[in-house]
């Protein structure tokens, strides 16, 4: 058991933790969480990081999961890289070149903080909240913006019942 703890400590010392924010249009993905036979945000990020850092594999941990087709803006992630020194700004730029246009990484930085028990910063356990946004267009059919058609519901067949919407929303808050 002592050898396992020593090995884990050596491995931890040989890596550096980074955190970042990811934004993506989830239309082409089967969600955030890695699935071996389907395209996912996590799988795409992991392949880009492994290629950039010339590592056999890099595991990305996200603060939360999304379902297929769901978009995200500013979702927190972390990943551990070999002890080589990676400049966060360079990582961000190079990932921008390696990732597809529907997936972006920003705010890359070293995550050196530890909690009172000595645990490293963690995207799941250090998350403080999530914000959900649902958008709809309720105007006349001719006034809708075609550039947003994939990102909001178009409800123009009948007037919206705002009182019913407020009542239903109260159960979510």
Secondary structure, DSSP 8 states (H G I E B T S, - for coil): -HHHHHHHHHHHHTEEEEEEEEEE-GGGSS-SS-BTTB--HHHHHHHHHHHHHT-S---EEESS---TT--EEEEEEEEEEESS---HHHHHHHHHHHS-TTEEEEEEEE---B-TTS-B--TTTT---------EE-S-GGG--GGGTTTSEE--SS---HHHHHHHHHTT-
